[in-house]
Amino acid sequence: MLTLDKLPHLQVLKLKQNSYSGRKLACVCSCGFPELKVLHLKSICWLEEWTIGAGAMPKLGSIIVNPCAYWEKAS
């Protein structure tokens, strides 16, 4: 994610089954994903926590989350 969030023209990001194996996903940089409009998380089995910092993903308009077995709540 540290590399992806700096791609200046990335507008759609789809993380599908087995594409991310961590338990925590973070985008805390205030300039992260500057053009991202769509984020799709599908069957990211081990994801428990997702953190987005203030100012990150400023153009995000659509989030699609398919079941993540261990994800209890968003905060």
Contacts in CASP RR format, 6 or more apart in sequence:
PFRMAT RR
TARGET T0000
AUTHOR 0000-0000-0000
METHOD contacts of the structure
MODEL  1
MLTLDKLPHLQVLKLKQNSYSGRKLACVCSCGFPELKVLHLKSICWLEEW
TIGAGAMPKLGSIIVNPCAYWEKAS
1 25 0 8 1.000
1 26 0 8 1.000
1 27 0 8 1.000
4 10 0 8 1.000
4 13 0 8 1.000
4 33 0 8 1.000
5 27 0 8 1.000
5 29 0 8 1.000
5 32 0 8 1.000
5 33 0 8 1.000
5 56 0 8 1.000
6 32 0 8 1.000
7 33 0 8 1.000
8 34 0 8 1.000
8 35 0 8 1.000
9 35 0 8 1.000
10 33 0 8 1.000
10 35 0 8 1.000
10 36 0 8 1.000
11 35 0 8 1.000
11 36 0 8 1.000
11 37 0 8 1.000
11 38 0 8 1.000
12 36 0 8 1.000
12 37 0 8 1.000
12 38 0 8 1.000
12 40 0 8 1.000
13 33 0 8 1.000
13 36 0 8 1.000
13 38 0 8 1.000
13 39 0 8 1.000
13 40 0 8 1.000
14 40 0 8 1.000
14 42 0 8 1.000
15 40 0 8 1.000
15 41 0 8 1.000
15 42 0 8 1.000
15 44 0 8 1.000
16 40 0 8 1.000
16 42 0 8 1.000
16 43 0 8 1.000
17 42 0 8 1.000
17 43 0 8 1.000
17 44 0 8 1.000
17 45 0 8 1.000
18 43 0 8 1.000
18 45 0 8 1.000
19 44 0 8 1.000
20 44 0 8 1.000
20 47 0 8 1.000
21 46 0 8 1.000
22 46 0 8 1.000
22 47 0 8 1.000
23 46 0 8 1.000
23 47 0 8 1.000
23 48 0 8 1.000
23 49 0 8 1.000
23 70 0 8 1.000
24 47 0 8 1.000
24 48 0 8 1.000
24 49 0 8 1.000
24 50 0 8 1.000
24 51 0 8 1.000
25 44 0 8 1.000
25 47 0 8 1.000
25 49 0 8 1.000
25 50 0 8 1.000
25 51 0 8 1.000
26 50 0 8 1.000
26 51 0 8 1.000
26 52 0 8 1.000
27 33 0 8 1.000
27 51 0 8 1.000
27 52 0 8 1.000
27 53 0 8 1.000
27 56 0 8 1.000
27 57 0 8 1.000
28 51 0 8 1.000
28 52 0 8 1.000
28 53 0 8 1.000
28 56 0 8 1.000
29 53 0 8 1.000
29 56 0 8 1.000
30 53 0 8 1.000
30 54 0 8 1.000
30 55 0 8 1.000
30 56 0 8 1.000
31 55 0 8 1.000
31 56 0 8 1.000
32 55 0 8 1.000
32 56 0 8 1.000
32 57 0 8 1.000
33 56 0 8 1.000
33 57 0 8 1.000
33 60 0 8 1.000
34 58 0 8 1.000
34 59 0 8 1.000
35 59 0 8 1.000
36 57 0 8 1.000
36 59 0 8 1.000
36 60 0 8 1.000
37 59 0 8 1.000
37 60 0 8 1.000
37 61 0 8 1.000
37 62 0 8 1.000
38 60 0 8 1.000
38 61 0 8 1.000
38 62 0 8 1.000
38 63 0 8 1.000
38 64 0 8 1.000
39 57 0 8 1.000
39 60 0 8 1.000
39 62 0 8 1.000
39 63 0 8 1.000
39 64 0 8 1.000
40 63 0 8 1.000
40 64 0 8 1.000
40 66 0 8 1.000
41 47 0 8 1.000
41 63 0 8 1.000
41 64 0 8 1.000
41 65 0 8 1.000
41 66 0 8 1.000
41 68 0 8 1.000
42 64 0 8 1.000
42 66 0 8 1.000
43 66 0 8 1.000
43 67 0 8 1.000
43 68 0 8 1.000
44 68 0 8 1.000
45 68 0 8 1.000
45 69 0 8 1.000
45 70 0 8 1.000
46 69 0 8 1.000
46 70 0 8 1.000
47 68 0 8 1.000
47 70 0 8 1.000
47 71 0 8 1.000
48 70 0 8 1.000
48 71 0 8 1.000
48 72 0 8 1.000
49 71 0 8 1.000
50 71 0 8 1.000
50 74 0 8 1.000
65 71 0 8 1.000
END
